[in-house]
Amino acid sequence: MGILSWIIMGLLVGALAKWIMPGPDGGGLLITMGLGIAGAFVGGWIGSLLGFAPATGFSIGSIALATVGALLLLFVYRKLKS
């Protein structure tokens, strides 16, 4: 995936994670995008450990795996913040 694809995927996944797990988090577009991109990396890493196919391109599996990673990062961030 190219850099533009990572940015679009990051925005989509970050927004989806914040929609699933709403809260008093600050941050705007850049934080949401960063959360989504980092979530894609974490989700891909966890998926590879569990033996799933690698997350490549835009597919339901890639988006789901990245969203799980973003939700995990959001959960850890909130626990460390409080």
Contacts in CASP RR format, 6 or more apart in sequence:
PFRMAT RR
TARGET T0000
AUTHOR 0000-0000-0000
METHOD contacts of the structure
MODEL  1
MGILSWIIMGLLVGALAKWIMPGPDGGGLLITMGLGIAGAFVGGWIGSLL
GFAPATGFSIGSIALATVGALLLLFVYRKLKS
1 9 0 8 1.000
1 56 0 8 1.000
1 57 0 8 1.000
5 57 0 8 1.000
5 58 0 8 1.000
6 37 0 8 1.000
6 40 0 8 1.000
7 33 0 8 1.000
7 37 0 8 1.000
9 36 0 8 1.000
9 37 0 8 1.000
9 40 0 8 1.000
9 57 0 8 1.000
9 58 0 8 1.000
9 62 0 8 1.000
9 63 0 8 1.000
9 66 0 8 1.000
10 32 0 8 1.000
10 33 0 8 1.000
10 34 0 8 1.000
10 35 0 8 1.000
10 36 0 8 1.000
10 37 0 8 1.000
10 40 0 8 1.000
10 66 0 8 1.000
11 29 0 8 1.000
11 32 0 8 1.000
11 33 0 8 1.000
11 36 0 8 1.000
12 36 0 8 1.000
12 63 0 8 1.000
13 35 0 8 1.000
13 36 0 8 1.000
13 37 0 8 1.000
13 39 0 8 1.000
13 40 0 8 1.000
13 63 0 8 1.000
13 66 0 8 1.000
13 67 0 8 1.000
13 70 0 8 1.000
14 32 0 8 1.000
14 33 0 8 1.000
14 34 0 8 1.000
14 35 0 8 1.000
14 36 0 8 1.000
14 39 0 8 1.000
14 67 0 8 1.000
14 70 0 8 1.000
15 32 0 8 1.000
16 63 0 8 1.000
16 67 0 8 1.000
16 70 0 8 1.000
17 35 0 8 1.000
17 36 0 8 1.000
17 39 0 8 1.000
17 67 0 8 1.000
17 69 0 8 1.000
17 70 0 8 1.000
17 71 0 8 1.000
17 73 0 8 1.000
17 74 0 8 1.000
18 25 0 8 1.000
18 32 0 8 1.000
18 35 0 8 1.000
18 74 0 8 1.000
20 67 0 8 1.000
20 71 0 8 1.000
21 71 0 8 1.000
21 74 0 8 1.000
21 75 0 8 1.000
23 78 0 8 1.000
25 31 0 8 1.000
25 74 0 8 1.000
25 77 0 8 1.000
25 78 0 8 1.000
35 70 0 8 1.000
35 73 0 8 1.000
35 74 0 8 1.000
36 66 0 8 1.000
36 70 0 8 1.000
38 70 0 8 1.000
38 73 0 8 1.000
39 66 0 8 1.000
39 67 0 8 1.000
39 69 0 8 1.000
39 70 0 8 1.000
39 72 0 8 1.000
39 73 0 8 1.000
40 55 0 8 1.000
40 62 0 8 1.000
40 65 0 8 1.000
40 66 0 8 1.000
40 69 0 8 1.000
40 70 0 8 1.000
42 69 0 8 1.000
42 70 0 8 1.000
42 72 0 8 1.000
42 73 0 8 1.000
43 55 0 8 1.000
43 65 0 8 1.000
43 66 0 8 1.000
43 68 0 8 1.000
43 69 0 8 1.000
43 72 0 8 1.000
44 52 0 8 1.000
44 54 0 8 1.000
44 55 0 8 1.000
44 65 0 8 1.000
44 66 0 8 1.000
44 69 0 8 1.000
46 65 0 8 1.000
46 68 0 8 1.000
46 69 0 8 1.000
46 72 0 8 1.000
47 55 0 8 1.000
47 65 0 8 1.000
48 54 0 8 1.000
52 65 0 8 1.000
55 61 0 8 1.000
55 62 0 8 1.000
55 65 0 8 1.000
55 66 0 8 1.000
56 62 0 8 1.000
END
